Amino acid sequence: MNNNENEEEQQITLVDDHGNEELYNVLFTFDSEDYGRSYVLLYPSESAEDEEVDIQAYAFTPDENQDLGEGELIPIESDDEWDMVEEVLNTFLGDQDEDNQ
């Protein structure tokens, strides 16, 4: 049984430097008090469930309704910030592995 059946997946379309659009699913979002920012982690929507994927991470500024769809994605440029995001991701993935056992 898939626990995500009742959850509505949020999707975001990213446009690369060449104008190509690719649809991504939101893996999860979180806020960091240390950096005073919100973050979103994305993976390609076309990926198979058991396929290893590249996860994209961005800081974002949600709109006044906290709606990710209208917010602005901001590239993460600080190594310290990347380390923090990676740590949160590893914790999230570790929790997912425990839930699936």
C-alpha positions in Angstrom: 0.0 0.0 0.0 1.3 3.4 -0.9 1.0 5.9 2.0 1.0 8.8 -0.5 -2.2 8.0 -2.2 -4.2 10.6 -0.3 -1.5 13.3 -0.4 -1.7 15.8 -3.2 1.8 16.1 -4.7 3.0 19.6 -5.3 4.7 20.2 -8.6 7.0 22.9 -9.9 8.1 23.6 -13.5 11.8 24.6 -13.7 13.1 26.4 -16.8 16.8 25.9 -17.6 19.2 28.4 -19.3 18.1 27.1 -22.7 14.3 27.7 -22.1 13.6 23.9 -21.6 10.9 23.2 -19.0 11.0 20.2 -16.7 8.4 19.2 -14.2 9.5 18.4 -10.6 7.7 17.0 -7.6 8.2 18.6 -4.2 10.0 16.1 -1.9 9.5 18.3 1.1 10.0 21.9 2.4 11.4 23.1 5.6 12.4 26.3 7.4 15.7 27.2 8.9 15.8 29.5 11.9 19.7 29.7 11.6 19.5 31.1 8.1 16.0 32.7 8.3 14.9 31.1 5.1 12.6 28.4 3.7 13.9 25.6 1.5 12.4 23.2 -1.0 13.8 19.9 -2.2 12.6 18.7 -5.6 13.0 15.6 -7.8 12.1 15.0 -11.5 8.5 14.0 -11.8 9.3 11.5 -14.6 11.5 9.4 -12.4 10.6 5.8 -11.6 9.9 5.0 -7.9 13.0 2.8 -7.5 15.2 5.0 -9.7 18.1 7.0 -8.1 17.4 10.7 -8.8 19.3 13.9 -8.5 17.5 16.0 -5.9 17.5 19.8 -6.5 17.5 22.1 -3.5 16.6 25.8 -3.4 15.9 28.5 -0.9 12.5 30.1 -1.6 10.4 33.0 -0.7 6.8 32.0 -0.5 4.0 34.4 -1.4 1.8 35.9 1.3 -0.4 32.7 1.4 2.7 30.5 2.0 2.0 29.1 -1.5 5.1 27.5 -3.0 3.7 27.8 -6.5 3.9 31.6 -6.5 7.2 31.9 -4.6 10.6 32.7 -5.9 13.3 30.0 -6.0 16.7 31.2 -4.9 19.9 29.2 -5.7 21.8 28.1 -2.5 25.4 29.5 -2.8 26.9 29.2 0.7 28.8 25.9 1.5 27.5 26.1 5.1 24.0 26.4 3.9 24.5 23.4 1.6 25.9 21.4 4.5 22.8 22.2 6.5 20.4 21.3 3.7 22.3 18.0 3.1 22.0 17.2 6.8 18.3 17.8 6.8 17.9 15.7 3.6 19.9 12.8 5.1 17.7 12.9 8.2 14.6 12.9 6.1 15.8 10.0 3.9 16.9 8.0 7.1 13.4 8.5 8.5 11.9 7.3 5.2 14.0 4.2 5.3 12.9 3.4 8.8 9.2 3.9 7.8 9.6 1.5 4.9 11.0 -1.4 7.0 
